[in-house]
Amino acid sequence: MPPKDLSPSQAPATALRRALNVLGDPWTMLILKEAFNGTRRFSAFQRALNIPRQTLSLRLTHLCREAMMYRRPVSPGHATLEYAPTAKAFDLQEAMYSVWLWHQANPGDGDVLPFDMVHTTCGKVLSATFRCTHCKGVINSASVTVVPTDPPQFDPEPRARLSRRNDAAITAAGDGEGLVAASLVGDIPCNEILWRLFQGPAHIQALAQDLALGASVVRGRLEKLRLLGLVHERQEGRRLVYSTLPRAEPFYPLLVSISAWGDRWCNAGQPPPEMLVHECGALVRGRFACDHCGGWVGRENITIHPRGSAGEGRLQ
């Protein structure tokens, strides 16, 4: 019989985990993606995502409770309601661009990106690099140092016990190329493992201890990440040591963006539980800059062009 998981102790808090506890699962991220693209009505969300009604209702209720969306009439005197994103939701724009850019660079299911994002400043389909707003240098795992606060912060309740597989995430992702980015965002252990491995190679027991996860949970998520071509394993003595592969690097801006969003919205007024320091010496404040013209990318200068359609619309 395989050994039972060790009983994990409580891990120090991170802004990433706090944010992911709000963002929840792949369906939540996909709903937010549709909201960014202008979808507002319940029926339109259901049609675009082919999501069960009860699942959609629960996720929209959660997003309203978290003040990321709110219900409003579609017009004066009209009983039909629509779901509008708030500033808290739109503040995830860098994370949304990260998801789109990853799928643009790694095409799989054609339905994942049925539109183009166009940078109106230069008129080009979006190609962008995540850069430091202080020095405009590239932000990647090699240019950033993570500095935990001292003393470490701990959230009031330890994490709930997790299963070896995240079946909801795998189902939504099609267990393959289709919705990889959304699937991983909805799988908190996968994100935390990737974040830890971006800071340096580690073996299973070290990951389990650092993240307060059961060893079998870590093992299962590492296998998922390995099959997706994001991590590599190598034998060192009697242990398998894991590290990230180049294909994982485009996820780094996504995790940095979500972590920064967690600092702004999920720390309950406390200082950040960890600091991210860029190689220029400044605290990391990242934005995407257009590869064509060098200008910063934002909602004010991004337009959506549906593929195979003459129509277009601006992120609202």
C-alpha positions as CSV (number, residue, x, y, z in Angstrom):
1,M,0.0,0.0,0.0
2,P,1.3,3.5,-0.7
3,P,2.2,5.6,2.4
4,K,-0.5,7.8,3.8
5,D,-0.1,11.6,3.4
6,L,1.7,13.4,6.2
7,S,-0.6,15.6,8.2
8,P,0.3,19.1,6.8
9,S,0.8,22.1,9.1
10,Q,-0.6,25.4,8.2
11,A,1.4,27.2,5.5
12,P,2.2,30.9,5.6
13,A,-0.3,33.1,3.8
14,T,0.3,34.2,0.2
15,A,-1.5,36.8,-1.8
16,L,-1.8,34.2,-4.6
17,R,-3.7,31.8,-2.5
18,R,-6.0,34.5,-1.1
19,A,-6.8,35.6,-4.6
20,L,-7.4,32.1,-5.9
21,N,-9.7,31.3,-3.0
22,V,-11.9,34.1,-4.5
23,L,-11.5,33.3,-8.1
24,G,-12.4,29.7,-7.3
25,D,-12.4,27.4,-10.3
26,P,-12.2,27.2,-14.1
27,W,-15.8,28.2,-14.6
28,T,-15.4,31.4,-12.6
29,M,-12.4,32.4,-14.7
30,L,-14.3,31.6,-17.9
31,I,-17.3,33.6,-16.8
32,L,-15.0,36.6,-16.1
33,K,-13.4,36.1,-19.5
34,E,-16.8,36.4,-21.1
35,A,-17.6,39.4,-19.0
36,F,-14.4,41.1,-20.2
37,N,-15.5,40.5,-23.7
38,G,-18.9,42.2,-23.2
39,T,-21.2,39.3,-22.2
40,R,-23.8,40.5,-19.7
41,R,-27.0,38.4,-19.8
42,F,-27.4,35.0,-18.1
43,S,-28.6,33.4,-21.4
44,A,-25.6,34.8,-23.2
45,F,-23.1,33.4,-20.6
46,Q,-24.8,30.0,-20.8
47,R,-24.8,30.0,-24.6
48,A,-21.1,31.0,-24.9
49,L,-19.8,28.6,-22.3
50,N,-22.3,25.7,-22.6
51,I,-22.4,25.7,-18.8
52,P,-25.2,24.1,-16.8
53,R,-27.7,26.6,-15.5
54,Q,-27.3,25.8,-11.8
55,T,-23.5,26.0,-12.1
56,L,-23.7,29.3,-13.9
57,S,-26.2,30.6,-11.3
58,L,-24.0,29.6,-8.4
59,R,-20.9,31.2,-9.9
60,L,-22.6,34.5,-10.8
61,T,-24.0,34.6,-7.2
62,H,-20.5,34.0,-5.9
63,L,-19.1,36.8,-8.1
64,C,-21.8,39.2,-7.0
65,R,-21.1,38.3,-3.3
66,E,-17.5,39.0,-3.9
67,A,-18.4,42.4,-5.4
68,M,-16.9,41.5,-8.8
69,M,-20.2,41.7,-10.6
70,Y,-23.5,43.3,-9.9
71,R,-27.1,42.8,-11.2
72,R,-28.8,45.7,-13.0
73,P,-31.8,46.1,-15.3
74,V,-31.0,45.9,-19.0
75,S,-33.0,49.2,-19.5
76,P,-35.4,51.4,-17.6
77,G,-38.7,49.6,-16.9
78,H,-37.3,46.3,-18.1
79,A,-37.5,43.3,-15.8
80,T,-34.6,41.4,-17.3
81,L,-31.3,41.7,-15.4
82,E,-27.8,41.6,-16.6
83,Y,-24.5,41.0,-14.8
84,A,-22.0,43.9,-15.1
85,P,-18.4,43.6,-13.9
86,T,-17.1,46.0,-11.2
87,A,-13.8,47.7,-10.9
88,K,-12.6,44.8,-8.8
89,A,-13.2,42.4,-11.7
90,F,-11.7,44.8,-14.4
91,D,-8.6,45.1,-12.1
92,L,-7.8,41.5,-13.3
93,Q,-7.1,42.8,-16.8
94,E,-3.4,41.8,-16.8
95,A,-4.4,38.2,-15.8
96,M,-6.9,38.1,-18.6
97,Y,-4.4,39.3,-21.1
98,S,-2.0,36.6,-19.8
99,V,-4.6,33.8,-20.5
100,W,-5.3,35.1,-24.0
101,L,-1.6,35.5,-24.9
102,W,-0.8,32.0,-23.6
103,H,-3.5,30.4,-25.8
104,Q,-2.5,32.6,-28.7
105,A,1.1,31.2,-28.4
106,N,-0.2,27.7,-27.7
107,P,-3.2,27.1,-30.1
108,G,-5.3,24.1,-29.3
109,D,-9.1,24.1,-29.4
110,G,-10.2,26.7,-31.9
111,D,-13.2,27.7,-29.8
112,V,-10.9,29.0,-27.0
113,L,-9.9,32.1,-28.9
114,P,-12.8,32.9,-31.3
115,F,-11.7,36.5,-31.4
116,D,-8.6,38.7,-31.8
117,M,-7.5,41.4,-29.4
118,V,-6.3,44.4,-31.3
119,H,-4.1,47.2,-29.8
120,T,-5.8,50.3,-31.2
121,T,-2.7,52.5,-30.6
122,C,-0.9,50.7,-33.5
123,G,-3.7,48.6,-35.1
124,K,-1.9,45.3,-34.6
125,V,-3.3,42.0,-33.2
126,L,-2.1,41.9,-29.6
127,S,1.4,40.6,-29.0
128,A,2.8,41.9,-25.7
129,T,5.5,41.3,-23.1
130,F,5.0,41.7,-19.3
131,R,7.2,44.5,-18.2
132,C,8.2,46.5,-15.0
133,T,6.5,49.9,-14.9
134,H,9.5,51.3,-13.2
135,C,12.3,50.3,-15.7
136,K,10.3,48.7,-18.5
137,G,12.5,45.6,-18.2
138,V,11.0,42.1,-18.7
139,I,9.2,40.5,-15.7
140,N,9.9,36.8,-15.6
141,S,10.9,34.2,-13.1
142,A,14.6,35.0,-13.6
143,S,14.2,38.7,-12.9
144,V,12.0,38.6,-9.8
145,T,12.9,37.7,-6.2
146,V,10.2,36.7,-3.7
147,V,10.8,38.0,-0.2
148,P,8.5,36.7,2.5
149,T,7.5,39.1,5.3
150,D,9.0,38.6,8.7
151,P,7.3,37.4,10.8
152,P,5.2,35.3,8.3
153,Q,1.5,35.9,8.1
154,F,-1.0,33.1,8.6
155,D,-4.7,33.1,7.6
156,P,-7.2,32.3,10.4
157,E,-8.2,28.9,9.1
158,P,-5.9,26.2,7.6
159,R,-6.8,25.1,4.1
160,A,-9.4,22.5,3.6
161,R,-8.3,18.9,2.8
162,L,-7.9,18.5,-0.9
163,S,-8.4,15.6,-3.2
164,R,-5.7,14.1,-5.4
165,R,-7.5,15.2,-8.6
166,N,-9.3,18.4,-9.3
167,D,-12.1,16.8,-11.4
168,A,-13.9,20.0,-12.1
169,A,-10.8,21.6,-13.5
170,I,-9.9,18.6,-15.6
171,T,-13.5,18.3,-16.9
172,A,-13.6,22.0,-17.9
173,A,-10.2,21.8,-19.5
174,G,-11.0,18.6,-21.5
175,D,-7.9,17.1,-19.8
176,G,-5.8,18.5,-22.6
177,E,-4.9,21.5,-24.7
178,G,-8.4,23.1,-24.8
179,L,-8.7,25.4,-21.8
180,V,-5.3,24.8,-20.1
181,A,-4.9,28.3,-18.7
182,A,-8.4,28.5,-17.2
183,S,-8.1,25.0,-15.8
184,L,-4.9,25.8,-14.0
185,V,-6.1,29.1,-12.6
186,G,-9.0,27.1,-11.1
187,D,-6.7,24.5,-9.5
188,I,-5.2,26.2,-6.4
189,P,-2.5,23.5,-5.7
190,C,-1.3,23.6,-9.4
191,N,-0.8,27.3,-9.2
192,E,0.9,27.2,-5.8
193,I,3.2,24.4,-7.0
194,L,4.1,26.3,-10.2
195,W,4.7,29.5,-8.2
196,R,7.0,27.6,-5.8
197,L,8.9,25.9,-8.7
198,F,9.4,29.3,-10.4
199,Q,11.5,30.2,-7.4
200,G,13.6,27.1,-7.8
201,P,13.6,23.2,-8.2
202,A,12.1,21.2,-5.4
203,H,11.1,17.6,-4.5
204,I,7.7,16.3,-3.5
205,Q,8.3,16.4,0.3
206,A,9.7,19.9,0.2
207,L,6.6,21.1,-1.8
208,A,4.3,19.3,0.6
209,Q,5.9,20.9,3.6
210,D,6.2,24.4,2.1
211,L,2.6,24.5,0.9
212,A,1.0,22.5,3.7
213,L,-0.4,20.0,1.1
214,G,-0.6,16.2,1.3
215,A,2.1,14.4,-0.5
216,S,-0.4,12.6,-2.8
217,V,-2.1,15.9,-3.7
218,V,1.3,17.3,-4.7
219,R,2.2,14.1,-6.6
220,G,-1.0,14.2,-8.5
221,R,-0.7,17.9,-9.5
222,L,2.9,17.4,-10.5
223,E,1.8,14.6,-12.8
224,K,-0.8,16.9,-14.3
225,L,1.7,19.7,-14.9
226,R,4.2,17.2,-16.3
227,L,1.7,15.8,-18.8
228,L,0.9,19.4,-19.9
229,G,4.5,20.0,-20.6
230,L,5.0,22.6,-17.9
231,V,7.3,20.8,-15.4
232,H,10.2,18.4,-15.7
233,E,11.3,15.7,-13.3
234,R,14.8,14.4,-12.8
235,Q,16.3,11.8,-10.5
236,E,18.7,13.1,-7.7
237,G,19.8,10.3,-5.5
238,R,16.6,8.6,-4.3
239,R,14.4,11.6,-4.9
240,L,12.6,13.1,-8.0
241,V,13.3,16.8,-8.3
242,Y,10.9,19.0,-10.3
243,S,11.5,22.2,-12.1
244,T,9.6,24.3,-14.6
245,L,10.0,24.0,-18.4
246,P,10.2,26.9,-20.9
247,R,6.5,26.3,-21.8
248,A,5.5,27.3,-18.3
249,E,7.2,30.7,-18.4
250,P,4.2,32.5,-20.1
251,F,2.2,31.5,-16.9
252,Y,4.5,33.6,-14.8
253,P,2.8,37.0,-15.7
254,L,-0.6,35.3,-14.9
255,L,0.5,34.3,-11.4
256,V,2.2,37.6,-10.7
257,S,-0.9,39.5,-11.9
258,I,-3.2,37.3,-9.7
259,S,-0.9,37.7,-6.7
260,A,-0.8,41.5,-7.2
261,W,-4.7,41.5,-7.5
262,G,-4.8,39.6,-4.2
263,D,-2.6,42.2,-2.6
264,R,-5.0,44.9,-3.7
265,W,-8.3,43.2,-2.9
266,C,-7.8,40.2,-0.5
267,N,-5.4,41.3,2.2
268,A,-8.0,43.0,4.4
269,G,-5.9,46.1,4.8
270,Q,-2.8,44.2,6.0
271,P,0.6,44.5,4.3
272,P,1.4,42.0,1.6
273,P,2.4,38.6,3.0
274,E,5.4,38.6,0.6
275,M,7.2,41.2,-1.6
276,L,8.2,40.7,-5.2
277,V,11.3,42.7,-6.1
278,H,12.4,43.2,-9.7
279,E,16.0,43.1,-10.7
280,C,16.0,46.9,-11.1
281,G,15.4,47.1,-7.3
282,A,11.8,48.3,-7.5
283,L,8.8,46.4,-6.1
284,V,7.1,44.6,-9.0
285,R,4.3,46.5,-10.6
286,G,3.8,44.8,-14.0
287,R,1.9,45.7,-17.1
288,F,1.8,44.3,-20.6
289,A,3.6,46.5,-23.2
290,C,2.8,46.0,-26.9
291,D,5.6,44.3,-28.8
292,H,4.8,46.3,-32.0
293,C,4.7,49.9,-30.7
294,G,5.9,49.6,-27.1
295,G,2.8,51.3,-25.6
296,W,1.2,50.0,-22.5
297,V,-1.9,47.8,-23.0
298,G,-5.1,48.6,-21.3
299,R,-8.9,48.5,-21.6
300,E,-8.9,51.9,-23.1
301,N,-6.8,50.8,-26.2
302,I,-7.9,47.2,-26.7
303,T,-10.6,46.3,-29.2
304,I,-12.1,42.8,-29.8
305,H,-12.5,41.6,-33.4
306,P,-14.4,38.4,-33.6
307,R,-12.7,36.0,-35.9
308,G,-14.5,35.4,-39.2
309,S,-16.8,38.3,-38.5
310,A,-16.8,41.9,-39.6
311,G,-18.1,43.0,-36.2
312,E,-16.0,44.4,-33.4
313,G,-16.4,45.6,-29.9
314,R,-14.4,47.4,-27.2
315,L,-13.7,45.9,-23.8
316,Q,-16.3,47.6,-21.6
